């Protein structure tokens, strides 16, 4: 996975979608723990904003806009 960007809440990596002929895709890598600790409003965490973004991405159907393929859960093991 190659880093292709960085934002306020995480990184964006270039990955291959094994379900679609190894087509290149962008994947946001976020920490749920960190998102729940960052407040972006009086009673709103960054996790709330990410969940809103996911809901909007799921509804978008346009060839010029990225398609939401779904969440991928991954846990780091030390």
Jmol script that loads the backbone (N, CA, C; Angstrom):
load data "model"
ATOM      1  N   UNK A   1       0.847  -1.180   0.000  1.00  0.00           N
ATOM      2  CA  UNK A   1       0.000   0.000   0.000  1.00  0.00           C
ATOM      3  C   UNK A   1       0.892   1.243   0.000  1.00  0.00           C
ATOM      4  N   UNK A   2       0.674   2.086  -0.969  1.00  0.00           N
ATOM      5  CA  UNK A   2       1.459   3.301  -1.121  1.00  0.00           C
ATOM      6  C   UNK A   2       0.655   4.491  -0.607  1.00  0.00           C
ATOM      7  N   UNK A   3       1.283   5.345   0.207  1.00  0.00           N
ATOM      8  CA  UNK A   3       0.619   6.568   0.664  1.00  0.00           C
ATOM      9  C   UNK A   3       0.449   7.513  -0.518  1.00  0.00           C
ATOM     10  N   UNK A   4      -0.779   8.043  -0.678  1.00  0.00           N
ATOM     11  CA  UNK A   4      -1.015   9.016  -1.758  1.00  0.00           C
ATOM     12  C   UNK A   4      -1.583  10.321  -1.215  1.00  0.00           C
ATOM     13  N   UNK A   5      -1.831  10.380   0.093  1.00  0.00           N
ATOM     14  CA  UNK A   5      -2.347  11.610   0.664  1.00  0.00           C
ATOM     15  C   UNK A   5      -2.484  11.528   2.166  1.00  0.00           C
ATOM     16  N   UNK A   6      -2.717  12.691   2.771  1.00  0.00           N
ATOM     17  CA  UNK A   6      -2.877  12.759   4.214  1.00  0.00           C
ATOM     18  C   UNK A   6      -3.869  13.862   4.517  1.00  0.00           C
ATOM     19  N   UNK A   7      -4.767  13.604   5.446  1.00  0.00           N
ATOM     20  CA  UNK A   7      -5.759  14.592   5.829  1.00  0.00           C
ATOM     21  C   UNK A   7      -5.729  14.847   7.320  1.00  0.00           C
ATOM     22  N   UNK A   8      -6.721  15.538   7.809  1.00  0.00           N
ATOM     23  CA  UNK A   8      -6.801  15.884   9.225  1.00  0.00           C
ATOM     24  C   UNK A   8      -6.956  14.670  10.118  1.00  0.00           C
ATOM     25  N   UNK A   9      -7.642  13.653   9.631  1.00  0.00           N
ATOM     26  CA  UNK A   9      -7.977  12.515  10.481  1.00  0.00           C
ATOM     27  C   UNK A   9      -7.273  11.221  10.113  1.00  0.00           C
ATOM     28  N   UNK A  10      -6.539  11.186   9.018  1.00  0.00           N
ATOM     29  CA  UNK A  10      -5.889   9.933   8.635  1.00  0.00           C
ATOM     30  C   UNK A  10      -5.126  10.049   7.327  1.00  0.00           C
ATOM     31  N   UNK A  11      -4.821   8.897   6.759  1.00  0.00           N
ATOM     32  CA  UNK A  11      -4.049   8.809   5.522  1.00  0.00           C
ATOM     33  C   UNK A  11      -4.902   8.218   4.402  1.00  0.00           C
ATOM     34  N   UNK A  12      -4.480   8.461   3.171  1.00  0.00           N
ATOM     35  CA  UNK A  12      -5.105   7.846   2.002  1.00  0.00           C
ATOM     36  C   UNK A  12      -4.039   6.999   1.330  1.00  0.00           C
ATOM     37  N   UNK A  13      -4.383   5.746   1.057  1.00  0.00           N
ATOM     38  CA  UNK A  13      -3.436   4.817   0.458  1.00  0.00           C
ATOM     39  C   UNK A  13      -3.972   4.309  -0.873  1.00  0.00           C
ATOM     40  N   UNK A  14      -3.052   4.001  -1.778  1.00  0.00           N
ATOM     41  CA  UNK A  14      -3.403   3.392  -3.055  1.00  0.00           C
ATOM     42  C   UNK A  14      -3.374   1.882  -2.856  1.00  0.00           C
ATOM     43  N   UNK A  15      -4.492   1.222  -3.134  1.00  0.00           N
ATOM     44  CA  UNK A  15      -4.600  -0.235  -2.967  1.00  0.00           C
ATOM     45  C   UNK A  15      -5.189  -0.851  -4.225  1.00  0.00           C
ATOM     46  N   UNK A  16      -5.156  -2.157  -4.311  1.00  0.00           N
ATOM     47  CA  UNK A  16      -5.751  -2.881  -5.430  1.00  0.00           C
ATOM     48  C   UNK A  16      -7.005  -3.597  -4.953  1.00  0.00           C
ATOM     49  N   UNK A  17      -8.096  -3.440  -5.689  1.00  0.00           N
ATOM     50  CA  UNK A  17      -9.365  -4.070  -5.342  1.00  0.00           C
ATOM     51  C   UNK A  17      -9.378  -5.486  -5.921  1.00  0.00           C
ATOM     52  N   UNK A  18      -9.170  -6.465  -5.059  1.00  0.00           N
ATOM     53  CA  UNK A  18      -9.107  -7.860  -5.520  1.00  0.00           C
ATOM     54  C   UNK A  18     -10.459  -8.367  -6.024  1.00  0.00           C
ATOM     55  N   UNK A  19     -11.550  -7.679  -5.682  1.00  0.00           N
ATOM     56  CA  UNK A  19     -12.879  -8.067  -6.160  1.00  0.00           C
ATOM     57  C   UNK A  19     -13.182  -7.516  -7.550  1.00  0.00           C
ATOM     58  N   UNK A  20     -12.323  -6.641  -8.053  1.00  0.00           N
ATOM     59  CA  UNK A  20     -12.565  -6.004  -9.350  1.00  0.00           C
ATOM     60  C   UNK A  20     -11.282  -5.992 -10.194  1.00  0.00           C
ATOM     61  N   UNK A  21     -10.771  -7.180 -10.490  1.00  0.00           N
ATOM     62  CA  UNK A  21      -9.608  -7.346 -11.385  1.00  0.00           C
ATOM     63  C   UNK A  21      -8.403  -6.512 -10.960  1.00  0.00           C
ATOM     64  N   UNK A  22      -8.185  -6.414  -9.645  1.00  0.00           N
ATOM     65  CA  UNK A  22      -7.065  -5.652  -9.092  1.00  0.00           C
ATOM     66  C   UNK A  22      -7.038  -4.192  -9.559  1.00  0.00           C
ATOM     67  N   UNK A  23      -8.214  -3.628  -9.719  1.00  0.00           N
ATOM     68  CA  UNK A  23      -8.347  -2.226 -10.119  1.00  0.00           C
ATOM     69  C   UNK A  23      -7.810  -1.330  -8.984  1.00  0.00           C
ATOM     70  N   UNK A  24      -6.999  -0.315  -9.319  1.00  0.00           N
ATOM     71  CA  UNK A  24      -6.477   0.587  -8.277  1.00  0.00           C
ATOM     72  C   UNK A  24      -7.604   1.381  -7.622  1.00  0.00           C
ATOM     73  N   UNK A  25      -7.516   1.520  -6.310  1.00  0.00           N
ATOM     74  CA  UNK A  25      -8.513   2.255  -5.532  1.00  0.00           C
ATOM     75  C   UNK A  25      -7.810   3.068  -4.458  1.00  0.00           C
ATOM     76  N   UNK A  26      -8.478   4.110  -4.003  1.00  0.00           N
ATOM     77  CA  UNK A  26      -7.988   4.888  -2.867  1.00  0.00           C
ATOM     78  C   UNK A  26      -8.698   4.384  -1.619  1.00  0.00           C
ATOM     79  N   UNK A  27      -7.941   4.240  -0.525  1.00  0.00           N
ATOM     80  CA  UNK A  27      -8.519   3.765   0.729  1.00  0.00           C
ATOM     81  C   UNK A  27      -8.126   4.728   1.845  1.00  0.00           C
ATOM     82  N   UNK A  28      -9.127   5.233   2.565  1.00  0.00           N
ATOM     83  CA  UNK A  28      -8.853   6.077   3.721  1.00  0.00           C
ATOM     84  C   UNK A  28      -8.560   5.184   4.909  1.00  0.00           C
ATOM     85  N   UNK A  29      -7.496   5.499   5.629  1.00  0.00           N
ATOM     86  CA  UNK A  29      -7.120   4.747   6.823  1.00  0.00           C
ATOM     87  C   UNK A  29      -7.324   5.676   8.014  1.00  0.00           C
ATOM     88  N   UNK A  30      -8.270   5.299   8.880  1.00  0.00           N
ATOM     89  CA  UNK A  30      -8.649   6.129  10.015  1.00  0.00           C
ATOM     90  C   UNK A  30      -8.593   5.319  11.301  1.00  0.00           C
ATOM     91  N   UNK A  31      -8.357   5.990  12.404  1.00  0.00           N
ATOM     92  CA  UNK A  31      -8.383   5.349  13.716  1.00  0.00           C
ATOM     93  C   UNK A  31      -9.687   5.715  14.411  1.00  0.00           C
ATOM     94  N   UNK A  32     -10.525   4.709  14.654  1.00  0.00           N
ATOM     95  CA  UNK A  32     -11.797   4.968  15.323  1.00  0.00           C
ATOM     96  C   UNK A  32     -11.559   5.543  16.719  1.00  0.00           C
ATOM     97  N   UNK A  33     -10.531   5.065  17.376  1.00  0.00           N
ATOM     98  CA  UNK A  33     -10.214   5.547  18.724  1.00  0.00           C
ATOM     99  C   UNK A  33      -9.900   7.041  18.694  1.00  0.00           C
ATOM    100  N   UNK A  34      -9.075   7.457  17.740  1.00  0.00           N
ATOM    101  CA  UNK A  34      -8.714   8.873  17.637  1.00  0.00           C
ATOM    102  C   UNK A  34      -9.910   9.718  17.222  1.00  0.00           C
ATOM    103  N   UNK A  35     -10.707   9.214  16.264  1.00  0.00           N
ATOM    104  CA  UNK A  35     -11.868   9.970  15.791  1.00  0.00           C
ATOM    105  C   UNK A  35     -12.865  10.244  16.910  1.00  0.00           C
ATOM    106  N   UNK A  36     -13.001   9.304  17.834  1.00  0.00           N
ATOM    107  CA  UNK A  36     -13.934   9.486  18.948  1.00  0.00           C
ATOM    108  C   UNK A  36     -13.405  10.459  19.992  1.00  0.00           C
ATOM    109  N   UNK A  37     -12.123  10.778  19.962  1.00  0.00           N
ATOM    110  CA  UNK A  37     -11.526  11.707  20.926  1.00  0.00           C
ATOM    111  C   UNK A  37     -11.434  13.137  20.402  1.00  0.00           C
ATOM    112  N   UNK A  38     -11.575  13.310  19.085  1.00  0.00           N
ATOM    113  CA  UNK A  38     -11.448  14.641  18.477  1.00  0.00           C
ATOM    114  C   UNK A  38     -12.829  15.286  18.395  1.00  0.00           C
ATOM    115  N   UNK A  39     -12.995  16.435  19.055  1.00  0.00           N
ATOM    116  CA  UNK A  39     -14.272  17.140  19.000  1.00  0.00           C
ATOM    117  C   UNK A  39     -14.191  18.246  17.957  1.00  0.00           C
ATOM    118  N   UNK A  40     -15.171  18.266  17.051  1.00  0.00           N
ATOM    119  CA  UNK A  40     -15.229  19.267  15.984  1.00  0.00           C
ATOM    120  C   UNK A  40     -16.399  20.222  16.200  1.00  0.00           C
ATOM    121  N   UNK A  41     -17.107  20.028  17.269  1.00  0.00           N
ATOM    122  CA  UNK A  41     -18.226  20.871  17.654  1.00  0.00           C
ATOM    123  C   UNK A  41     -18.460  20.671  19.137  1.00  0.00           C
ATOM    124  N   UNK A  42     -19.438  21.345  19.669  1.00  0.00           N
ATOM    125  CA  UNK A  42     -19.704  21.267  21.112  1.00  0.00           C
ATOM    126  C   UNK A  42     -19.963  19.831  21.561  1.00  0.00           C
ATOM    127  N   UNK A  43     -20.814  19.130  20.853  1.00  0.00           N
ATOM    128  CA  UNK A  43     -21.160  17.749  21.208  1.00  0.00           C
ATOM    129  C   UNK A  43     -20.948  16.785  20.048  1.00  0.00           C
ATOM    130  N   UNK A  44     -20.049  17.139  19.123  1.00  0.00           N
ATOM    131  CA  UNK A  44     -19.873  16.337  17.913  1.00  0.00           C
ATOM    132  C   UNK A  44     -18.407  15.932  17.769  1.00  0.00           C
ATOM    133  N   UNK A  45     -18.198  14.643  17.572  1.00  0.00           N
ATOM    134  CA  UNK A  45     -16.834  14.153  17.374  1.00  0.00           C
ATOM    135  C   UNK A  45     -16.538  14.024  15.884  1.00  0.00           C
ATOM    136  N   UNK A  46     -15.265  13.850  15.579  1.00  0.00           N
ATOM    137  CA  UNK A  46     -14.849  13.639  14.196  1.00  0.00           C
ATOM    138  C   UNK A  46     -15.484  12.357  13.646  1.00  0.00           C
ATOM    139  N   UNK A  47     -15.727  11.377  14.513  1.00  0.00           N
ATOM    140  CA  UNK A  47     -16.370  10.125  14.084  1.00  0.00           C
ATOM    141  C   UNK A  47     -17.741  10.425  13.489  1.00  0.00           C
ATOM    142  N   UNK A  48     -18.472  11.335  14.073  1.00  0.00           N
ATOM    143  CA  UNK A  48     -19.790  11.716  13.548  1.00  0.00           C
ATOM    144  C   UNK A  48     -19.657  12.247  12.129  1.00  0.00           C
ATOM    145  N   UNK A  49     -18.657  13.111  11.908  1.00  0.00           N
ATOM    146  CA  UNK A  49     -18.448  13.674  10.571  1.00  0.00           C
ATOM    147  C   UNK A  49     -18.067  12.590   9.558  1.00  0.00           C
ATOM    148  N   UNK A  50     -17.246  11.645   9.969  1.00  0.00           N
ATOM    149  CA  UNK A  50     -16.843  10.549   9.080  1.00  0.00           C
ATOM    150  C   UNK A  50     -18.052   9.684   8.733  1.00  0.00           C
ATOM    151  N   UNK A  51     -18.892   9.400   9.714  1.00  0.00           N
ATOM    152  CA  UNK A  51     -20.092   8.593   9.459  1.00  0.00           C
ATOM    153  C   UNK A  51     -21.034   9.314   8.490  1.00  0.00           C
ATOM    154  N   UNK A  52     -21.132  10.640   8.610  1.00  0.00           N
ATOM    155  CA  UNK A  52     -21.948  11.419   7.669  1.00  0.00           C
ATOM    156  C   UNK A  52     -21.364  11.335   6.265  1.00  0.00           C
ATOM    157  N   UNK A  53     -20.045  11.438   6.166  1.00  0.00           N
ATOM    158  CA  UNK A  53     -19.383  11.350   4.862  1.00  0.00           C
ATOM    159  C   UNK A  53     -19.640   9.989   4.214  1.00  0.00           C
ATOM    160  N   UNK A  54     -19.569   8.923   5.009  1.00  0.00           N
ATOM    161  CA  UNK A  54     -19.819   7.571   4.487  1.00  0.00           C
ATOM    162  C   UNK A  54     -21.248   7.454   3.984  1.00  0.00           C
ATOM    163  N   UNK A  55     -22.207   7.982   4.738  1.00  0.00           N
ATOM    164  CA  UNK A  55     -23.624   7.923   4.334  1.00  0.00           C
ATOM    165  C   UNK A  55     -23.835   8.644   3.003  1.00  0.00           C
ATOM    166  N   UNK A  56     -23.188   9.791   2.833  1.00  0.00           N
ATOM    167  CA  UNK A  56     -23.317  10.548   1.581  1.00  0.00           C
ATOM    168  C   UNK A  56     -22.657   9.787   0.433  1.00  0.00           C
ATOM    169  N   UNK A  57     -21.451   9.252   0.667  1.00  0.00           N
ATOM    170  CA  UNK A  57     -20.726   8.521  -0.385  1.00  0.00           C
ATOM    171  C   UNK A  57     -21.517   7.299  -0.869  1.00  0.00           C
ATOM    172  N   UNK A  58     -22.230   6.641   0.046  1.00  0.00           N
ATOM    173  CA  UNK A  58     -23.020   5.467  -0.333  1.00  0.00           C
ATOM    174  C   UNK A  58     -24.146   5.834  -1.299  1.00  0.00           C
ATOM    175  N   UNK A  59     -24.660   7.060  -1.184  1.00  0.00           N
ATOM    176  CA  UNK A  59     -25.783   7.495  -2.022  1.00  0.00           C
ATOM    177  C   UNK A  59     -25.346   8.018  -3.389  1.00  0.00           C
ATOM    178  N   UNK A  60     -24.084   8.440  -3.506  1.00  0.00           N
ATOM    179  CA  UNK A  60     -23.620   9.040  -4.754  1.00  0.00           C
ATOM    180  C   UNK A  60     -23.420   7.988  -5.840  1.00  0.00           C
ATOM    181  N   UNK A  61     -23.963   8.263  -7.009  1.00  0.00           N
ATOM    182  CA  UNK A  61     -23.750   7.405  -8.171  1.00  0.00           C
ATOM    183  C   UNK A  61     -23.446   8.322  -9.343  1.00  0.00           C
ATOM    184  N   UNK A  62     -22.142   8.487  -9.609  1.00  0.00           N
ATOM    185  CA  UNK A  62     -21.710   9.372 -10.674  1.00  0.00           C
ATOM    186  C   UNK A  62     -20.298   8.963 -11.061  1.00  0.00           C
ATOM    187  N   UNK A  63     -20.013   8.829 -12.329  1.00  0.00           N
ATOM    188  CA  UNK A  63     -18.708   8.340 -12.757  1.00  0.00           C
ATOM    189  C   UNK A  63     -17.580   9.307 -12.426  1.00  0.00           C
ATOM    190  N   UNK A  64     -17.889  10.574 -12.127  1.00  0.00           N
ATOM    191  CA  UNK A  64     -16.841  11.537 -11.792  1.00  0.00           C
ATOM    192  C   UNK A  64     -16.533  11.569 -10.298  1.00  0.00           C
ATOM    193  N   UNK A  65     -17.307  10.838  -9.514  1.00  0.00           N
ATOM    194  CA  UNK A  65     -17.151  10.824  -8.056  1.00  0.00           C
ATOM    195  C   UNK A  65     -16.737   9.434  -7.616  1.00  0.00           C
ATOM    196  N   UNK A  66     -15.879   9.363  -6.614  1.00  0.00           N
ATOM    197  CA  UNK A  66     -15.468   8.071  -6.074  1.00  0.00           C
ATOM    198  C   UNK A  66     -16.673   7.291  -5.569  1.00  0.00           C
ATOM    199  N   UNK A  67     -16.618   5.994  -5.684  1.00  0.00           N
ATOM    200  CA  UNK A  67     -17.674   5.118  -5.194  1.00  0.00           C
ATOM    201  C   UNK A  67     -17.259   4.524  -3.861  1.00  0.00           C
ATOM    202  N   UNK A  68     -18.178   4.522  -2.927  1.00  0.00           N
ATOM    203  CA  UNK A  68     -17.896   3.925  -1.612  1.00  0.00           C
ATOM    204  C   UNK A  68     -18.050   2.419  -1.725  1.00  0.00           C
ATOM    205  N   UNK A  69     -16.977   1.689  -1.468  1.00  0.00           N
ATOM    206  CA  UNK A  69     -17.013   0.229  -1.587  1.00  0.00           C
ATOM    207  C   UNK A  69     -17.363  -0.459  -0.275  1.00  0.00           C
ATOM    208  N   UNK A  70     -17.276   0.248   0.818  1.00  0.00           N
ATOM    209  CA  UNK A  70     -17.622  -0.318   2.113  1.00  0.00           C
ATOM    210  C   UNK A  70     -16.464  -0.237   3.093  1.00  0.00           C
ATOM    211  N   UNK A  71     -16.777  -0.379   4.374  1.00  0.00           N
ATOM    212  CA  UNK A  71     -15.735  -0.299   5.392  1.00  0.00           C
ATOM    213  C   UNK A  71     -14.909  -1.576   5.467  1.00  0.00           C
ATOM    214  N   UNK A  72     -13.706  -1.419   5.891  1.00  0.00           N
ATOM    215  CA  UNK A  72     -12.809  -2.548   6.117  1.00  0.00           C
ATOM    216  C   UNK A  72     -12.237  -2.386   7.510  1.00  0.00           C
ATOM    217  N   UNK A  73     -12.522  -3.331   8.376  1.00  0.00           N
ATOM    218  CA  UNK A  73     -12.018  -3.238   9.742  1.00  0.00           C
ATOM    219  C   UNK A  73     -10.679  -3.937   9.831  1.00  0.00           C
ATOM    220  N   UNK A  74      -9.774  -3.281  10.505  1.00  0.00           N
ATOM    221  CA  UNK A  74      -8.424  -3.820  10.665  1.00  0.00           C
ATOM    222  C   UNK A  74      -7.930  -3.423  12.043  1.00  0.00           C
ATOM    223  N   UNK A  75      -7.371  -4.340  12.747  1.00  0.00           N
ATOM    224  CA  UNK A  75      -6.820  -4.054  14.062  1.00  0.00           C
ATOM    225  C   UNK A  75      -5.328  -4.282  14.043  1.00  0.00           C
ATOM    226  N   UNK A  76      -4.601  -3.333  14.606  1.00  0.00           N
ATOM    227  CA  UNK A  76      -3.160  -3.514  14.747  1.00  0.00           C
ATOM    228  C   UNK A  76      -2.904  -4.478  15.898  1.00  0.00           C
ATOM    229  N   UNK A  77      -1.991  -5.374  15.695  1.00  0.00           N
ATOM    230  CA  UNK A  77      -1.593  -6.244  16.782  1.00  0.00           C
ATOM    231  C   UNK A  77      -0.122  -5.993  17.078  1.00  0.00           C
ATOM    232  N   UNK A  78       0.173  -5.775  18.335  1.00  0.00           N
ATOM    233  CA  UNK A  78       1.551  -5.455  18.708  1.00  0.00           C
ATOM    234  C   UNK A  78       2.317  -6.695  19.054  1.00  0.00           C
TER     235      UNK A  78
END
end "model"
wireframe off; spacefill off
backbone 0.3
color backbone group
